[in-house]
Amino acid sequence: MKEIIYAINKEFESRVRLGIMSVLMVNDQADFNTLKELLELTDGNLSSHLKGLEKAGYVKARKRFVNRKPNTTYSATRAGRKAFEQHLRALEQYIRKQR
């Protein structure tokens, strides 16, 4: 049981980071405003969680201009996808052990 607990990734403990990664796992990318609307977050809250996931190497940002307006899109990195899948497997194992 201890090894399952240690397999749960602390980077994904918050509902916000879990939400961000869930969106990015089923979409190739999502822009900042889409994530903000889907997850019902403030700019600052979303931004701080995205920065944490970027620092961990799980998310990458792409900044560009669309019609002269800044647009930032985010996508899960290969390492992020792998870590998130491992995290979900650990949660599933933990839940099964509790039954």
Contacts in CASP RR format, 6 or more apart in sequence:
PFRMAT RR
TARGET T0000
AUTHOR 0000-0000-0000
METHOD contacts of the structure
MODEL  1
MKEIIYAINKEFESRVRLGIMSVLMVNDQADFNTLKELLELTDGNLSSHL
KGLEKAGYVKARKRFVNRKPNTTYSATRAGRKAFEQHLRALEQYIRKQR
1 97 0 8 1.000
4 90 0 8 1.000
4 93 0 8 1.000
4 94 0 8 1.000
4 97 0 8 1.000
5 94 0 8 1.000
7 86 0 8 1.000
7 87 0 8 1.000
7 89 0 8 1.000
7 90 0 8 1.000
7 93 0 8 1.000
8 87 0 8 1.000
8 90 0 8 1.000
8 91 0 8 1.000
8 94 0 8 1.000
9 83 0 8 1.000
9 84 0 8 1.000
9 86 0 8 1.000
9 87 0 8 1.000
9 90 0 8 1.000
11 17 0 8 1.000
11 52 0 8 1.000
11 53 0 8 1.000
11 56 0 8 1.000
11 58 0 8 1.000
11 83 0 8 1.000
12 18 0 8 1.000
12 21 0 8 1.000
12 83 0 8 1.000
12 84 0 8 1.000
12 87 0 8 1.000
14 49 0 8 1.000
16 39 0 8 1.000
16 41 0 8 1.000
16 45 0 8 1.000
16 46 0 8 1.000
16 49 0 8 1.000
17 49 0 8 1.000
17 53 0 8 1.000
19 39 0 8 1.000
20 35 0 8 1.000
20 39 0 8 1.000
20 46 0 8 1.000
20 49 0 8 1.000
20 50 0 8 1.000
20 53 0 8 1.000
20 59 0 8 1.000
20 74 0 8 1.000
21 53 0 8 1.000
21 58 0 8 1.000
21 59 0 8 1.000
21 76 0 8 1.000
21 80 0 8 1.000
21 84 0 8 1.000
23 30 0 8 1.000
23 34 0 8 1.000
23 35 0 8 1.000
23 38 0 8 1.000
23 39 0 8 1.000
24 30 0 8 1.000
24 59 0 8 1.000
24 74 0 8 1.000
24 75 0 8 1.000
24 76 0 8 1.000
25 76 0 8 1.000
25 81 0 8 1.000
25 84 0 8 1.000
28 75 0 8 1.000
29 62 0 8 1.000
29 73 0 8 1.000
29 74 0 8 1.000
29 75 0 8 1.000
30 38 0 8 1.000
30 73 0 8 1.000
30 74 0 8 1.000
30 75 0 8 1.000
31 71 0 8 1.000
31 72 0 8 1.000
31 73 0 8 1.000
31 74 0 8 1.000
32 43 0 8 1.000
32 46 0 8 1.000
32 47 0 8 1.000
32 50 0 8 1.000
32 71 0 8 1.000
32 72 0 8 1.000
32 73 0 8 1.000
32 74 0 8 1.000
35 41 0 8 1.000
35 46 0 8 1.000
35 50 0 8 1.000
35 74 0 8 1.000
36 42 0 8 1.000
36 43 0 8 1.000
36 46 0 8 1.000
39 46 0 8 1.000
50 59 0 8 1.000
50 61 0 8 1.000
50 74 0 8 1.000
53 59 0 8 1.000
54 60 0 8 1.000
54 61 0 8 1.000
56 80 0 8 1.000
56 83 0 8 1.000
57 77 0 8 1.000
57 79 0 8 1.000
57 80 0 8 1.000
58 76 0 8 1.000
58 77 0 8 1.000
58 79 0 8 1.000
58 80 0 8 1.000
58 83 0 8 1.000
58 84 0 8 1.000
59 74 0 8 1.000
59 75 0 8 1.000
59 76 0 8 1.000
59 77 0 8 1.000
59 80 0 8 1.000
60 74 0 8 1.000
60 75 0 8 1.000
60 77 0 8 1.000
61 72 0 8 1.000
61 73 0 8 1.000
61 74 0 8 1.000
62 72 0 8 1.000
62 73 0 8 1.000
62 74 0 8 1.000
62 75 0 8 1.000
63 70 0 8 1.000
63 71 0 8 1.000
63 72 0 8 1.000
64 70 0 8 1.000
64 71 0 8 1.000
64 72 0 8 1.000
64 73 0 8 1.000
65 71 0 8 1.000
76 84 0 8 1.000
END
